[in-house]
Amino acid sequence: MTRWHLVPTRRKWLIALLIVAGMIVAIELILFLPRVLQVWHPYDYGRYVAMGNALRADPHSYGAHPIDTWYPLPTQLWVFVPLSFMPDWFRLIWVLFPLAYILRRLGPAALLLFLFPPLWFAVGDGMVDLWLIFPLVWMLENRPGFAGLGIVLTLVKPQVTLLAALYLLARWIIVRDRKNLLTFGGALIVFCLPAFLLQPDWVLKMIAALPERASEGGAQIQLLIASLWAWWRIGGLGYLIFGAFALATAILFWRAFRRGRDRVGAVQSLNLELMPVLYAGSAVTLIPLLRKPSELIALVLAALGAYWLDGALGGFGGGYALIPLAALYFLAREETQ
């Protein structure tokens, strides 16, 4: 005779939690979805659609506006133009699909990330950075073939994963990973060729727009410089804080990289720490690096501290350097466990 256990197992608790969470989400969607569609107009997603519409109206319009030229022409052709054909409600699918992937990857622990400010920014503005999580996971796991494709897919916003991509390419050349190199080369041709056929000088136009974009970020600081360089820009005491951050970054990166288990993750954290012009929302690419609830809690606390500092100083992004530094700490700490 089967006996009923009064104390549920951990698995039953998790299933019950997911059921409750699913019911709450369903109720909220039914009650608030019409209102969300009326008032939520994500800025970045709107810019993507506008750039796609501009290219459809004039295929040679790339370079007319510096803020639009910040994105590579292949990105606009392969991502923004297709988005311009989508119905208005597709903006929900745009953000919900990556969120569903995060929930699937991390399980119930992913609920902690609802307190993660970079996720608020990425979801609220509909940033393409959310979608970079997919190819970045392939890169982190060095999946045969898929990792090579992943590097090309991250080129839709290359500054977010630039160092990780260069490191992987160098490693593949050294170990002669032909499969990933061939996949990378083939995907790169497919990704870039239409842009060069349309405007052979698109790279020069993009480079020409960088100084204006950088000066815009220097004038505003805000979240545009969400790295340790923001401390350098404010001068004074900021120089000392910059030096402390740089020293801690160097030590933790060396320890994490020397471990060898997750070198791509360490380089990606370094990228987010050092990239001069980077939004705080790009820190969502750190989510695949950590799985333990304690690590996610620490990441959330670091981000909340940065968010508070940002508000206290009237729009200052330097505090967000704490987030990749926290990720490096956990990647390095496991060396001694």
C-alpha positions in Angstrom: 0.0 0.0 0.0 1.4 3.4 -1.0 1.9 5.7 1.9 1.4 9.5 1.5 4.3 11.6 2.7 3.0 14.6 4.6 6.3 16.5 4.0 6.7 17.4 0.3 10.0 16.7 -1.3 12.1 19.6 -2.7 11.0 18.7 -6.2 7.3 19.0 -5.2 8.0 22.4 -3.6 9.7 23.6 -6.8 6.8 22.4 -9.0 4.3 24.1 -6.7 6.3 27.3 -6.8 6.4 27.2 -10.6 2.7 26.6 -10.8 1.9 29.5 -8.5 4.3 31.8 -10.4 2.7 30.7 -13.7 -0.8 31.4 -12.4 0.3 34.9 -11.2 1.9 35.6 -14.6 -1.2 34.4 -16.4 -3.4 36.6 -14.2 -1.2 39.6 -14.7 -1.1 39.1 -18.5 -4.9 39.0 -18.6 -5.4 42.0 -16.4 -2.5 44.3 -17.5 -1.5 43.2 -21.0 -3.9 45.7 -22.7 -2.5 48.5 -20.6 1.1 47.5 -21.2 0.5 47.6 -25.0 -0.8 51.1 -24.7 1.9 52.7 -22.5 5.0 50.6 -22.9 7.1 51.7 -25.9 10.7 50.4 -25.4 13.1 53.0 -26.6 15.8 50.7 -28.1 13.3 48.5 -29.8 11.6 51.6 -31.3 15.0 52.7 -32.6 15.6 49.3 -34.2 12.3 49.5 -36.0 12.9 53.1 -37.0 16.3 52.2 -38.5 14.8 49.2 -40.3 12.1 51.4 -41.8 14.7 54.0 -42.9 16.7 51.3 -44.7 13.5 50.0 -46.4 12.7 53.5 -47.5 16.2 54.3 -48.7 18.7 51.4 -48.8 21.6 53.9 -49.0 20.5 55.9 -45.9 23.1 54.3 -43.6 25.4 57.0 -42.2 22.9 59.8 -42.4 22.4 59.9 -38.6 25.4 59.1 -36.3 23.2 57.6 -33.6 22.0 55.0 -36.2 25.4 54.4 -37.6 26.5 53.2 -34.2 25.0 49.8 -35.2 26.7 47.9 -38.0 24.9 47.8 -41.3 24.7 44.0 -41.3 22.9 44.2 -37.9 20.4 46.6 -39.4 19.9 44.5 -42.5 19.5 41.1 -40.7 17.8 42.3 -37.5 16.3 45.7 -37.7 14.7 45.4 -41.2 12.9 42.2 -40.3 11.7 43.8 -37.0 10.2 46.6 -39.1 7.9 44.1 -40.7 6.6 42.8 -37.3 3.3 43.9 -35.8 3.4 46.4 -32.9 2.7 43.7 -30.3 5.8 41.8 -31.3 7.8 43.9 -28.9 6.4 41.6 -26.1 7.7 38.5 -27.9 11.0 40.3 -28.4 11.6 40.5 -24.6 9.6 37.5 -23.3 11.5 34.9 -25.4 14.9 35.6 -23.9 13.3 35.8 -20.4 11.8 32.4 -20.9 15.2 31.0 -21.9 16.7 32.5 -18.7 14.0 30.9 -16.6 14.5 27.5 -18.3 18.3 27.7 -17.9 18.4 28.8 -14.2 15.1 27.4 -13.0 13.5 28.9 -9.9 16.7 30.7 -9.0 16.1 32.9 -12.1 13.3 34.6 -10.1 16.1 36.5 -8.2 17.0 38.3 -11.4 13.7 40.2 -11.3 15.7 42.4 -8.8 18.6 42.8 -11.2 18.6 46.4 -12.5 20.4 45.6 -15.8 17.6 43.3 -16.6 15.1 46.1 -15.9 17.0 48.3 -18.4 17.3 45.6 -21.1 13.6 44.6 -20.8 12.3 48.1 -20.4 14.1 49.4 -23.5 13.9 46.2 -25.5 17.7 46.0 -25.9 19.2 43.5 -28.3 21.6 42.6 -25.5 19.0 40.2 -24.2 19.3 38.1 -27.4 23.1 38.0 -27.1 22.7 35.6 -24.2 21.9 32.8 -26.7 25.1 32.9 -28.8 27.1 33.7 -25.7 26.1 30.5 -24.1 27.3 28.6 -27.2 30.6 30.5 -26.8 30.9 29.8 -23.1 30.3 26.1 -23.8 32.6 26.1 -26.9 30.0 24.0 -28.7 31.4 22.6 -32.0 30.2 24.7 -34.9 27.7 26.6 -32.8 30.4 28.6 -31.0 31.7 29.9 -34.4 28.2 30.9 -35.4 27.7 32.5 -31.9 30.6 34.9 -32.5 29.1 36.1 -35.7 25.7 36.5 -34.0 27.2 38.6 -31.3 28.5 41.0 -34.0 25.0 42.6 -34.0 26.4 44.6 -31.1 30.1 43.8 -31.2 31.4 45.9 -28.3 29.4 43.8 -25.8 31.4 40.6 -26.4 34.4 41.8 -28.4 37.2 40.5 -26.1 35.5 37.1 -25.6 35.1 36.8 -29.4 38.7 37.6 -30.1 39.9 35.3 -27.3 37.9 32.4 -28.7 39.1 33.0 -32.3 42.8 33.1 -31.1 42.2 29.8 -29.2 40.7 28.1 -32.1 43.6 29.1 -34.4 46.1 27.8 -31.8 44.3 24.4 -31.3 43.3 24.2 -35.0 39.6 24.0 -34.3 38.6 23.8 -37.9 34.9 23.2 -37.3 34.4 26.4 -35.4 36.7 28.4 -37.6 34.9 27.2 -40.8 31.5 27.9 -39.3 32.7 31.3 -38.2 34.1 32.1 -41.6 31.0 30.9 -43.5 28.6 32.7 -41.2 30.7 35.9 -41.3 30.5 36.0 -45.1 26.7 35.5 -45.0 26.3 38.1 -42.3 28.5 40.8 -43.9 28.3 40.3 -47.7 24.9 41.9 -48.3 26.0 45.0 -46.4 29.2 45.3 -48.5 27.2 44.8 -51.7 24.8 47.5 -50.6 27.3 50.0 -49.3 31.0 49.0 -49.6 32.1 51.9 -47.3 29.7 51.2 -44.4 32.6 50.3 -42.1 34.2 53.7 -42.7 30.9 55.4 -42.0 30.5 53.5 -38.8 34.1 54.4 -37.6 33.5 58.1 -38.5 30.5 58.2 -36.2 32.3 56.8 -33.2 33.9 60.0 -32.0 30.6 61.8 -31.9 29.0 58.9 -30.1 31.9 58.8 -27.6 31.7 62.6 -27.0 28.0 62.3 -26.4 28.7 59.7 -23.7 31.4 61.8 -22.2 29.0 64.8 -21.9 26.2 62.7 -20.3 28.3 60.0 -18.5 25.0 58.5 -17.2 24.6 54.8 -18.0 26.4 55.1 -21.3 29.7 54.6 -19.5 28.7 51.8 -17.2 32.3 50.6 -16.6 35.3 51.6 -14.5 36.2 54.4 -17.0 33.4 56.5 -15.6 35.5 57.0 -12.5 38.4 58.2 -14.6 36.2 60.7 -16.3 35.0 62.5 -13.1 38.7 63.0 -12.0 39.7 63.9 -8.4 38.9 61.1 -6.0 37.6 59.2 -9.0 41.2 58.5 -10.1 41.8 56.6 -6.8 38.6 54.6 -7.2 39.5 53.9 -10.8 42.9 52.5 -9.7 41.4 50.4 -7.0 38.9 48.9 -9.4 41.6 48.3 -12.0 43.8 46.5 -9.5 41.0 44.3 -8.2 40.0 43.5 -11.8 43.5 42.5 -12.8 43.9 40.3 -9.7 40.6 38.6 -10.0 40.8 38.2 -13.8 44.2 36.5 -13.5 43.0 34.1 -10.9 39.8 33.3 -12.9 41.7 32.9 -16.1 44.4 30.7 -14.6 41.7 28.3 -13.4 41.0 27.5 -17.0 37.5 26.1 -16.4 35.6 29.2 -17.6 38.1 31.4 -19.4 35.6 32.7 -21.9 33.4 33.9 -19.0 36.3 35.6 -17.3 37.2 37.4 -20.6 33.5 38.4 -21.0 33.5 39.9 -17.5 36.7 41.8 -18.3 35.1 43.1 -21.5 32.2 44.6 -19.5 34.6 46.0 -17.0 36.8 47.8 -19.5 34.7 48.7 -22.5 34.7 52.5 -22.5 31.2 53.0 -24.0 28.7 50.5 -22.7 25.2 50.6 -21.3 24.4 49.1 -17.9 21.8 46.8 -19.5 24.7 45.0 -21.3 25.5 43.4 -17.9 22.6 40.9 -18.7 25.3 38.9 -20.6 26.8 37.9 -17.2 23.6 35.9 -16.4 24.8 32.7 -18.0 28.1 32.7 -16.0 26.5 32.1 -12.6 24.0 29.4 -11.5 24.2 29.2 -7.8 21.5 31.2 -5.8 24.2 32.6 -3.6 26.1 33.9 -6.6 23.0 35.4 -8.2 22.1 37.1 -4.9 25.5 38.7 -4.8 25.2 39.8 -8.4 21.8 41.3 -7.7 23.1 43.1 -4.5 26.1 44.5 -6.5 23.7 45.8 -9.2 21.3 47.3 -6.7 24.2 49.1 -5.0 25.2 50.5 -8.4 21.6 51.5 -9.1 21.5 53.4 -5.8 24.8 55.1 -6.6 23.5 56.0 -10.0 20.5 57.7 -8.5 22.4 59.4 -5.7 24.9 60.9 -8.1 22.3 62.0 -10.7 23.0 59.5 -13.4 26.5 58.0 -12.9 27.3 54.7 -14.5 30.6 53.9 -12.7 28.9 51.9 -10.0 28.0 49.3 -12.5 31.6 48.2 -12.7 30.8 46.3 -9.5 28.7 43.8 -11.4 31.4 42.2 -13.7 33.8 42.5 -10.7 31.4 40.4 -8.7 31.2 37.8 -11.5 35.0 37.7 -11.7 35.2 37.1 -7.9 33.0 34.0 -8.1 34.9 32.7 -11.2 38.1 33.2 -9.3 37.0 32.0 -5.9 36.1 28.5 -7.2 39.8 27.9 -7.7 40.3 27.2 -4.0 37.2 25.2 -3.4 
